[in-house]
Amino acid sequence: MLSWAEPGFADAALAYWASLVTTPEPVTDAVRQLTGSSARPIASWARDHAADFRPLPVEEVARRYVEAYRAGRLDRALTLTDPGLVRIAPAETGGERIELHGLPDIMANAERLTADLEIHAVTADGPFVGGDRFAVRFTFDQTHRPTGQRTEATKLSLYTVASSAIVREEVSYFDPPIQPR
């Protein structure tokens, strides 16, 4: 059996594809049978779907991100972030501008910060778009479990977008986060 990495495989594949010029495979109506519609030329499909392959404008990334948060769909919001996302939130790190790199570190930090909190609701104001960035003001209705104290905490996140993905988040708190014990 030939492996795709072997020269013999490439030769056999090229020979087969060359044979299709003079002896094409039979045309079937499988598309119509499966979808109820006739097949159409690839050029027609490409014209109809060209926008699916273009980068999203910042405004669209921002709108989808905030919409996902409002719907309580963190999973959808995270699909708009770059895997190497950088997050800076000095109020979470004792005032230092420490950069967290990548979703695993960022999510671990979020779990650490919210371990003692019960989040009742989150509101998102925005997005406020300018250039390659957008801002969102988040307000959290939360209870600190150890003390039973219910508070509101507000933060402003400034996001930078590149190639249709959020690549950077800079966070400023109006109300400092409650530090876990």
KOLGU-5587 format. One record per residue: residue in three letters; x, y, z of N, C-alpha, C, O, CB in turn. Coordinates in steps of 0.001 Angstrom, whole numbers, padded with zeros to 6 digits, always signed. Glycine has a CB too. Example, Ala and Ser with C-alpha at 12.3 -4.5 7.8 and 13.67 -1.06 7.14 Angstrom:
2
ALA+013190-005690+007800+012300-004500+007800+013200-003300+007800+014236-003319+008465+011308-004473+009046 SER+012850-002250+007080+013670-001060+007140+012900+000030+007870+013409+001138+008039+014084-000598+005725 
! end
This chain:
181
MET+000850-001183+000000+000000+000000+000000+000894+001244+000000+001872+001311+000744-000966+000000+001233 LEU+000558+002207-000823+001349+003425-000925+000916+004441+000117-000268+004563+000432+001232+004023-002322 SER+001881+005161+000641+001612+006267+001556+001568+007561+000746+002236+007673-000282+002693+006347+002688 TRP+000784+008536+001204+000678+009814+000478+002011+010523+000362+002176+011369-000516-000318+010729+001165 ALA+002959+010208+001213+004258+010879+001197+005238+010226+000212+006319+010764-000027+004858+010877+002599 GLU+004871+009082-000355+005773+008373-001266+005632+008915-002690+004528+009256-003114+005486+006854-001240 PRO+006743+008996-003432+006673+009463-004828+005711+008635-005675+005055+009175-006567+008057+009426-005458 GLY+005620+007349-005412+004718+006483-006176+003264+006901-006030+002488+006796-006980+004880+005040-005735 PHE+002893+007369-004856+001518+007837-004637+001239+009051-005502+000198+009122-006155+001279+008175-003148 ALA+002149+009996-005512+001971+011209-006326+001864+010842-007800+001017+011384-008510+003142+012198-006105 ASP+002709+009933-008266+002655+009519-009671+001314+008868-010001+000724+009155-011043+003802+008549-009988 ALA+000838+008005-009132-000441+007327-009367-001598+008333-009360-002502+008242-010192-000678+006234-008297 ALA-001574+009280-008435-002635+010287-008371-002645+011140-009625-003709+011404-010186-002463+011173-007136 LEU-001478+011574-010069-001398+012397-011278-001868+011616-012506-002555+012174-013362+000041+012898-011489 ALA-001516+010368-012602-001944+009544-013734-003472+009402-013736-004108+009492-014786-001268+008144-013677 TYR-004046+009182-012564-005512+009052-012478-006175+010357-012902-007094+010345-013720-005952+008668-011035 TRP-005720+011482-012356-006345+012767-012693-006182+013075-014184-007086+013653-014787-005731+013905-011843 ALA-005069+012710-014783-004862+012917-016222-005861+012079-017024-006343+012521-018067-003404+012554-016626 SER-006171+010883-016546-007124+010014-017255-008535+010610-017263-009334+010296-018145-007153+008618-016608 LEU-008840+011458-016297-010175+012068-016229-010421+013068-017353-011569+013403-017644-010361+012757-014893 VAL-009348+013547-017986-009501+014481-019107-010209+013788-020263-011106+014364-020878-008125+015027-019566 THR-009813+012564-020557-010405+011841-021689-011533+010902-021266-012410+010580-022067-009333+011049-022410 THR-011509+010465-020006-012533+009551-019508-013062+010074-018167-012722+009538-017113-011964+008103-019356 PRO-013902+011134-018211-014375+011700-016951-015298+010737-016208-015911+009848-016801-015097+013016-017208 GLU-015378+010937-014913-016294+010138-014113-017722+010489-014516-017973+011598-014988-016066+010375-012588 PRO-018657+009567-014338-020036+009840-014751-020670+010929-013866-020390+011034-012672-020879+008544-014690 VAL-021515+011712-014490-022255+012750-013766-023463+012075-013129-024166+011299-013777-022693+013940-014721 THR-023696+012374-011865-024846+011802-011157-025780+012925-010722-025457+014105-010857-024387+010962-009926 ASP-026916+012550-010208-027837+013550-009659-027895+013438-008135-028918+013727-007514-029253+013380-010264 ALA-026778+013013-007550-026723+012807-006096-027011+014093-005324-027674+014045-004288-025352+012264-005694 VAL-026532+015241-005804-026786+016504-005100-028287+016762-005027-028814+017097-003966-026067+017688-005807 ARG-028980+016603-006168-030423+016823-006179-031130+015824-005268-032070+016184-004560-030971+016718-007609 GLN-030682+014580-005285-031311+013547-004455-031131+013864-002966-032044+013664-002166-030716+012157-004780 LEU-029960+014354-002613-029674+014623-001203-030238+015946-000710-030699+016041+000427-028197+014605-000978 THR-030203+016977-001567-030588+018318-001116-031920+018806-001650-032488+019765-001128-029540+019285-001503 GLY-032428+018144-002701-033662+018608-003315-033435+019725-004325-034388+020190-004950-034612+019074-002253 SER-032202+020158-004493-031856+021195-005467-030765+020671-006384-029944+019843-005989-031398+022501-004760 SER-030770+021166-007608-029739+020764-008560-028392+021346-008160-028303+022388-007510-030112+021209-009982 ALA-027352+020640-008571-025989+021148-008350-025803+022401-009190-026493+022594-010192-024905+020069-008708 ARG-024875+023245-008782-024590+024455-009557-023091+024588-009727-022325+023977-008983-025178+025718-008871 PRO-022668+025371-010686-021227+025510-010927-020500+026092-009711-021057+026894-008961-020982+026398-012152 ILE-019265+025676-009537-018452+026157-008416-018294+027667-008454-018232+028303-007402-017078+025491-008429 ALA-018227+028262-009657-018084+029720-009761-019293+030430-009147-019143+031470-008507-017913+030142-011238 SER-020464+029882-009337-021684+030459-008761-021638+030383-007236-021934+031359-006547-022941+029730-009298 TRP-021264+029211-006719-021147+029046-005269-020095+030008-004702-020320+030629-003664-020783+027581-004919 ALA-018966+030129-005371-017878+030994-004900-018339+032452-004826-018033+033151-003860-016648+030870-005830 ARG-019080+032913-005852-019599+034294-005817-020519+034493-004615-020436+035506-003920-020358+034626-007127 ASP-021394+033520-004378-022361+033635-003279-021711+033566-001897-022260+034081-000923-023398+032544-003397 HIS-020553+032934-001817-019914+032713-000508-018595+033447-000333-017889+033202+000645-019683+031249-000303 ALA-018247+034326-001236-016961+035040-001149-016815+035774+000180-015731+035782+000763-016826+036037-002308 ALA-017881+036384+000661-017814+037145+001920-017481+036250+003114-016927+036720+004109-019142+037865+002173 ASP-017817+034962+003016-017514+034036+004116-016015+033867+004335-015585+033422+005399-018143+032679+003844 PHE-015221+034223+003327-013782+034023+003404-013017+035331+003594-011791+035324+003696-013296+033327+002159 ARG-013726+036437+003642-013075+037728+003863-012983+037985+005364-013837+037534+006128-013852+038880+003150 PRO-011951+038706+005784-011853+039040+007219-013056+039864+007660-013557+040708+006917-010544+039814+007514 LEU-013508+039604+008879-014599+040389+009447-014091+041770+009822-012987+041897+010350-015208+039681+010677 PRO-014874+042803+009558-014471+044131+010030-014550+044190+011555-015273+043416+012183-015362+045233+009398 VAL-013808+045106+012126-013762+045253+013589-015169+045420+014152-015499+044840+015187-012881+046461+013991 GLU-015999+046211+013474-017360+046461+013955-018142+045159+014098-018913+044992+015043-018096+047412+013005 GLU-017941+044236+013151-018669+042964+013186-018127+042055+014287-018902+041395+014981-018578+042255+011824 VAL-016812+042014+014452-016220+041230+015546-016765+041749+016877-017169+040965+017735-014649+041311+015518 ALA-016776+043073+017044-017257+043692+018284-018728+043373+018527-019120+043015+019637-017054+045211+018237 ARG-019537+043507+017477-020975+043247+017622-021225+041794+018022-022008+041521+018931-021719+043572+016308 ARG-020562+040869+017343-020753+039446+017649-020266+039105+019056-020881+038303+019759-020019+038578+016620 TYR-019159+039719+019457-018593+039453+020785-019569+039883+021880-019866+039116+022797-017241+040186+020957 VAL-020060+041108+021773-020983+041619+022790-022302+040855+022748-022878+040550+023793-021235+043127+022586 GLU-022773+040551+021564-024009+039779+021418-023879+038420+022107-024815+037976+022772-024356+039589+019925 ALA-022740+037762+021957-022512+036465+022600-022543+036603+024122-023143+035779+024812-021164+035867+022147 TYR-021891+037653+024648-021919+037868+026101-023329+038118+026597-023745+037565+027615-021022+039040+026486 ARG-024059+038946+025884-025437+039249+026306-026315+038012+026302-027248+037904+027098-026047+040309+025399 ALA-026020+037079+025409-026785+035841+025330-026274+034791+026318-026806+033683+026378-026734+035287+023913 GLY-025239+035140+027096-024670+034191+028048-023880+033082+027368-023757+031984+027911-025766+033589+028887 ARG-023341+033363+026176-022634+032364+025385-021144+032681+025329-020633+033121+024299-023216+032288+023966 LEU-020452+032457+026441-019004+032665+026496-018306+031828+025422-017320+032273+024833-018456+032307+027900 ASP-018812+030621+025165-018207+029765+024135-018205+030463+022781-017216+030381+022051-018959+028427+024034 ARG-019289+031146+022431-019356+031867+021153-018421+033069+021161-017760+033353+020163-020798+032324+020863 ALA-018367+033770+022279-017469+034927+022378-016021+034493+022187-015251+035177+021513-017639+035637+023742 LEU-015651+033371+022770-014264+032905+022681-013867+032484+021268-012677+032464+020952-014053+031747+023627 THR-014827+032150+020415-014480+031811+019030-013966+033038+018279-013366+032900+017213-015700+031219+018299 LEU-014191+034224+018818-013739+035460+018181-012371+035908+018687-011876+036964+018293-014751+036561+018413 THR-011760+035108+019558-010449+035471+020096-009356+034640+019443-009568+033493+019050-010418+035286+021622 ASP-008191+035245+019339-007012+034560+018830-006509+033605+019915-006556+033955+021094-005898+035581+018410 PRO-006029+032409+019553-005509+031491+020582-004390+032097+021420-004210+031709+022575-005008+030224+019930 GLY-003639+033035+020863-002550+033674+021598-002954+034982+022251-002101+035819+022545-001396+033917+020682 LEU-004244+035166+022481-004763+036388+023097-003896+036835+024271-003488+036017+025096-006201+036175+023564 VAL-003617+038138+024342-002854+038722+025441-003822+039549+026282-004601+040335+025742-001653+039599+024915 ARG-003774+039374+027607-004654+040110+028514-003806+040804+029566-002912+040208+030167-005696+039166+029180 ILE-004114+042083+029773-003443+042872+030803-004521+043451+031705-005413+044159+031239-002547+044007+030177 ALA-004440+043151+032994-005414+043635+033971-004678+043920+035282-004679+043085+036187-006573+042593+034186 PRO-004049+045098+035386-003222+045394+036570-003948+045240+037904-003331+044845+038893-002694+046789+036470 ALA-005254+045545+037951-005968+045425+039227-006070+043976+039687-006315+043714+040865-007363+046023+039107 GLU-005885+043041+038770-005946+041619+039120-004589+041071+039537-004495+039961+040062-006480+040817+037949 THR-003542+041847+039303-002180+041349+039563-001414+042295+040478-000210+042488+040311-001410+041165+038243 GLY-002112+042883+041443-001450+043753+042416-000890+045032+041827+000065+045592+042365-000354+043011+043077 GLY-001466+045505+040729-001023+046750+040123+000044+046584+039061+000376+047545+038367-000519+047649+041170 GLU+000586+045388+038920+001615+045152+037902+000971+044915+036537-000116+044344+036448+002502+043946+038293 ARG+001644+045355+035481+001150+045152+034116+001649+043804+033578+002375+043743+032586+001608+046317+033184 ILE+001250+042758+034243+001633+041409+033842+000735+040986+032684-000484+041153+032734+001525+040404+035040 GLU+001347+040442+031654+000587+039961+030509+000288+038478+030684+001177+037676+030972+001357+040213+029190 LEU-000975+038134+030504-001359+036733+030437-001452+036382+028957-002032+037133+028172-002721+036454+031198 HIS-000882+035244+028578-000841+034839+027175-001624+033551+026975-001352+032541+027624+000612+034660+026701 GLY-002595+033592+026075-003349+032398+025706-004565+032168+026574-004588+032532+027749-002465+031202+025772 LEU-005579+031558+025977-006833+031310+026681-006694+030441+027926-007373+030714+028916-007797+030672+025753 PRO-005848+029406+027930-005751+028606+029158-005330+029439+030380-005916+029292+031452-004757+027470+028951 ASP-004325+030309+030229-003883+031140+031357-004941+032170+031730-005163+032439+032911-002565+031847+031019 ILE-005591+032745+030724-006619+033751+030984-007818+033130+031687-008359+033711+032627-007061+034418+029677 MET-008230+031960+031238-009370+031285+031869-009021+030831+033291-009871+030899+034179-009814+030073+031021 ALA-007803+030376+033518-007378+029984+034869-007418+031194+035796-007835+031075+036948-005951+029367+034844 ASN-006990+032355+035310-007036+033576+036107-008483+033949+036429-008782+034345+037556-006337+034732+035366 ALA-009377+033828+035456-010795+034141+035680-011394+033206+036724-012163+033637+037584-011588+034039+034360 GLU-011043+031934+036647-011543+030982+037643-011022+031328+039034-011764+031228+040011-011135+029546+037270 ARG-009772+031730+039136-009192+032133+040424-009937+033339+040988-010258+033377+042176-007687+032461+040268 LEU-010212+034329+040126-010860+035557+040583-012323+035360+040968-012839+036075+041826-010766+036605+039514 THR-012989+034404+040344-014422+034228+040602-014733+033050+041520-015901+032739+041754-015151+034045+039299 ALA-013710+032399+042035-013921+031209+042868-014819+031482+044072-015621+030628+044452-012587+030672+043346 ASP-014692+032657+044670-015489+033002+045856-016724+033831+045517-017389+034348+046415-014631+033760+046850 LEU-017032+033962+044235-018148+034822+043826-019294+034014+043228-019084+033014+042542-017668+035864+042817 GLU-020489+034467+043501-021665+033999+042782-022075+035155+041880-022434+036229+042363-022842+033553+043764 ILE-022021+034936+040588-022378+035977+039628-023863+035825+039311-024298+034803+038780-021501+035884+038321 HIS-024634+036866+039648-026077+036824+039399-026418+037304+037989-027309+036756+037341-026816+037677+040431 ALA-025717+038311+037525-025988+038859+036186-024776+039648+035714-023989+040156+036512-027262+039763+036193 VAL-024648+039737+034388-023598+040542+033763-024270+041375+032675-025005+040850+031839-022432+039639+033171 THR-024006+042682+032698-024481+043518+031600-023261+043996+030817-022178+044191+031368-025334+044732+032126 ALA-023471+044176+029523-022389+044626+028638-022887+045857+027887-023857+045777+027132-021944+043485+027636 ASP-022226+046992+028092-022548+048219+027375-021530+048405+026266-020324+048311+026496-022567+049448+028331 GLY-022011+048666+025084-021144+048820+023935-021580+047853+022873-022691+047326+022931-019672+048601+024306 PRO-020750+047616+021928-019351+048007+021839-019176+049446+021362-020022+049997+020658-018618+047070+020912 PHE-018069+050028+021762-017672+051363+021345-016435+051172+020466-015349+050868+020961-017385+052320+022590 VAL-016613+051355+019160-015592+050982+018174-014826+052201+017687-015408+053254+017428-016232+050262+016985 GLY-013512+052045+017565-012652+053072+016988-011420+052428+016382-010631+051804+017092-012251+054114+018049 GLY-011248+052575+015075-010076+051987+014421-010076+050485+014537-011075+049834+014230-008797+052544+015014 ASP-008952+049920+014983-008841+048469+015119-009166+047999+016533-008820+046882+016919-007444+048016+014737 ARG-009838+048863+017307-010149+048500+018698-011611+048767+019022-012298+049524+018336-009249+049276+019671 PHE-012060+048125+020082-013391+048424+020608-013368+048237+022117-012562+047481+022660-014480+047516+019949 ALA-014272+048946+022776-014362+048877+024235-015748+048373+024630-016734+048594+023928-014077+050268+024878 VAL-015793+047697+025764-017039+047211+026339-016976+047455+027840-015977+047149+028492-017274+045692+026015 ARG-018069+048018+028384-018161+048186+029840-019034+047062+030384-020201+046923+030017-018750+049600+030228 PHE-018443+046268+031260-019141+045144+031886-019485+045511+033326-018658+046076+034042-018274+043847+031838 THR-020690+045194+033741-021097+045373+035130-021575+044020+035643-022423+043368+035034-022219+046471+035271 PHE-021014+043617+036773-021310+042319+037371-022126+042523+038644-021735+043293+039521-020004+041537+037675 ASP-023244+041841+038741-024023+041772+039985-023558+040480+040641-023790+039390+040118-025628+041796+039731 GLN-022899+040608+041791-022228+039445+042381-022350+039430+043889-022542+040461+044534-020765+039424+041989 THR-022234+038233+044431-022190+038051+045887-020877+037367+046238-020505+036352+045650-023418+037211+046403 HIS-020182+037950+047214-018957+037354+047741-019404+036279+048729-019900+036601+049809-018005+038440+048429 ARG-019235+035018+048373-019764+033910+049181-019268+033914+050631-020079+033735+051540-019394+032599+048537 PRO-017966+034110+050883-017504+034047+052275-018159+035098+053188-018365+034837+054373-016002+034221+052315 THR-018487+036278+052650-019071+037333+053496-020563+037531+053273-021244+038149+054091-018360+038637+053249 GLY-021073+036999+052151-022477+037208+051816-022757+038603+051279-023915+038953+051049-023328+036958+053024 GLN-021719+039404+051075-021891+040774+050610-022183+040793+049104-021425+040257+048295-020634+041615+050928 ARG-023305+041427+048761-023684+041558+047347-023260+042935+046856-023563+043951+047480-025226+041346+047147 THR-022555+042953+045727-022045+044216+045192-022189+044230+043674-022505+043224+043038-020565+044429+045600 GLU-021944+045408+043127-021804+045554+041686-020351+045909+041424-019762+046727+042131-022785+046644+041104 ALA-019789+045297+040420-018416+045611+040020-018444+045944+038533-019084+045258+037736-017428+044413+040325 THR-017738+047008+038181-017716+047449+036782-016281+047518+036293-015381+047978+036995-018409+048825+036619 LYS-016095+047045+035059-014783+047121+034428-014970+047543+032977-016036+047356+032391-014029+045757+034522 LEU-013930+048108+032420-013906+048483+031016-012811+047675+030347-011654+047709+030766-013678+050020+030830 SER-013187+046947+029299-012208+046165+028544-012020+046812+027182-012986+047107+026478-012659+044677+028398 LEU-010759+047026+026822-010391+047576+025528-009761+046441+024730-008744+045876+025133-009411+048807+025669 TYR-010372+046114+023598-009944+044986+022777-009285+045489+021498-009721+046482+020916-011138+044071+022444 THR-008236+044801+021065-007593+045070+019787-007880+043888+018876-007760+042732+019281-006049+045306+019953 VAL-008266+044195+017622-008632+043169+016646-007623+043174+015500-007240+044233+015003-010074+043402+016109 ALA-007199+041989+015090-006335+041820+013916-006783+040547+013199-006993+039515+013836-004801+041746+014321 SER-006926+040619+011897-007328+039456+011089-008583+038783+011628-008630+037559+011756-006195+038441+011032 SER-009589+039571+011940-010908+039084+012386-010908+038439+013764-011878+037768+014117-011434+038096+011399 ALA-009862+038618+014549-009815+037996+015870-009344+039010+016912-008555+039907+016617-008884+036761+015859 ILE-009841+038849+018123-009402+039685+019240-008036+039161+019678-007894+037997+020053-010446+039666+020438 VAL-007038+040036+019625-005666+039620+019934-005161+040190+021256-004148+039733+021786-004736+040040+018816 ARG-005870+041197+021792-005399+041840+023023-006591+042390+023792-007535+042920+023206-004381+042974+022709 GLU-006533+042257+025118-007539+042835+026007-006805+043570+027123-005946+043008+027803-008503+041733+026586 GLU-007164+044832+027291-006627+045632+028390-007804+046003+029280-008797+046557+028810-005863+046919+027868 VAL-007686+045693+030572-008808+045830+031493-008522+046894+032536-007459+046912+033156-009112+044497+032170 SER-009494+047780+032718-009453+048776+033800-010715+048601+034626-011820+048522+034089-009338+050251+033239 TYR-010539+048544+035921-011670+048362+036823-012112+049691+037404-011283+050506+037810-011313+047390+037944 PHE-013417+049910+037443-013985+051039+038182-014056+050655+039654-013845+051482+040541-015402+051433+037633 ASP-014355+049399+039889-014418+048817+041239-013388+047700+041277-013504+046740+040516-015877+048279+041594 PRO-012384+047797+042139-011343+046751+042139-011954+045368+042381-012893+045229+043165-010275+047052+043219 PRO-011422+044358+041713-011950+043014+041932-011654+042541+043347-010631+042896+043932-011362+042034+040916 ILE-012550+041744+043882-012335+041151+045205-011282+040067+045025-011478+039131+044250-013679+040565+045826 GLN-010182+040187+045729-009106+039211+045609-009444+037966+046423-009847+038070+047581-007762+039817+046073 PRO-009282+036796+045824-009544+035560+046546-008576+035397+047716-007467+035933+047712-009441+034359+045602 ARG-009016+034664+048686-008159+034433+049872-007038+033504+049560-006226+033201+050434-008963+033874+051027 
! end
